[in-house]
């Protein structure tokens, strides 16, 4: 009986996410992937200046900086417990 409870507790603790860090990292990845999937084709087709390479490069740098900031924010939330 004790062995069964121990196994169930270990299974629960390995499946439970007590930190919000993983949740935030997942959101960062989704945002990064969406920015590459949707915005780069738009920037390649519609540019005000006509310089598509420069606009795409600026967008990539901005997307990567936003991703780095998002990851650092997720690391700050390592010890914040989930509310759900």
Secondary structure as GFF3:
##gff-version 3
##sequence-region A 1 84
A	DSSP	alpha_helix	2	15	.	.	.	ID=ss1
A	DSSP	alpha_helix	21	34	.	.	.	ID=ss2
A	DSSP	pi_helix	35	39	.	.	.	ID=ss3
A	DSSP	alpha_helix	40	45	.	.	.	ID=ss4
A	DSSP	alpha_helix	52	76	.	.	.	ID=ss5
A	DSSP	three_ten_helix	77	79	.	.	.	ID=ss6
###
